[in-house]
């Protein structure tokens, strides 16, 4: 049984807009890209602070009201509370929080690495790419005594 879920990434993540001057050189663009990448890695690091990684899983159970967050060019973070799951995807450079993900599930209420995910522009509805999931790594909050 195949299910289809449409998730608006703009409502799930903080919308960031980086405006590059039209006269910026190519080296400036790569410098800004590297700077943006380290900012997104730092954002993920902050989310994982105080948590310990568990065994990677190929599928996770999902609920309609569960939270999914896309961190541009870095990862998809699923869940909230004590345990969150991080999927760094096969090509994280394709992750953009302004796109809408269209997920074709093959396992009902689970999200699995073999599920087909395409992205479309949130405004025009035009196809923008594919996302290839990797294993989901659970990060559980460590109880401090």
N, C-alpha and C positions, 0 to 999 in steps of 0.2 A: 504494500500500500504506500503510495507516494503522497506526502503532504507538502503544501506550499505555504511558506511563511514570508511575508513581506515586512521588513523592518526598516524604519526610517532612521538612518544613522544621525541625522541632524537633531532629532529629538532625544537621542540616547547619549550624546556626548556634548562636551562643551565646544561650541563653534569657534574656531580660530581662523582668522583671516590675516594672511601675511601679504602685504602689498609691497611688491618689488618695484623700485624705480625703473622706468623704461630705459634709462641710460646705463643701467648697471652692467658691468662687464661679465663675461662668462666665469671668471675666477671668483667674482663676488657672489654669483649664483651658487657655485659649488660650496663656497664658504658658508653661505646662508643655509644651504641644504644640510651641511654637516652640523651646523649650529642647531637647526630645527630637529635633526635626528637625535642629538644629545639631549635636547629639551624633552622630547617624547620618551626617551629612555629614562630620564630622570623622573618623569611623571609616572611611569610604570614602577620604577624603583620605590617611589613614595607609596604607591598602592600596596606593594608587597612588604613594606616595612613591618616587622613584627610577625611575619608569617614564615612558615617552613614549607619547602617544596616536598610533594609526595611523589608516588609512582605515576608516571604518565599513563593516561587512559585514552583509548581510541574513541570512546563515546561517553557522553554525559547526559543525564536526564535533564530535560528542560520543562519549564512550566510557562504558560502564557504570560504570567505577570513577573517572570524573572528578568533581571536587569542584564543587558548586554551593552558593553561599551567598546568603542573602537578608538584605539590610540594610533593616530596617523603614522604610517610607515613603520609600525612597531608590532602591535598585537591586538587581538580581540580578547577582552576580559569579560567573563560570564559569571553572574551570580553576585551575591553579597552576603554579609554576615560572617560567620566563622570561616567558611571555605569559599574561595573564589577559584575559578579555572582560567588559565592563561593559554591561549593558542597563538603561537608566534607565526603561524602560516608558512607555507613554502616560499612565498614571495611577499614579504611584509611591505615592500615598496608599493604594492597595489592597494594598500589599505588607506582609505580616505573617508573621514567622518562625514563628508558632504554627500557621499553616494548613498544610495539605498540598496540594501542587500536583498536579493531574492533567493530564498533557500529551498531547494528541492530535497526533502528528506526521504530516506529509504527505510528508516527504522522508527516510525511513529513518533513517540514523545522523546526520542533521543536525538541529539545532535552528534553526528559521527564524522570522522575524518574523510569518509568516502562520499558524504553528501555534496551535492552540486550547488555551488554558490556563484551567482552572477551579480554584477553590480550595474546599476543604472543611475543616470543623473537624476537627482531629486526634482529638478525643475522641468527638464525637457522629456524625461523618460527614456532617453537614448542609452543604449548599451555602452558601458564604460570598461568592462573587463570581467575577469574571473578571480575568485579567491580559492586557493587550494589549502585546505586545512591540514594541520599536522596533529600530533597528539595533544591532548588537553592536559596541562600540568596543574594539579590541585595545589593550592597554597592555603594552609590552615593556620589560623591565628594561634600563636603560642600563648598559653595562659601564664601570666607572670604572677608569681607568689609573693 
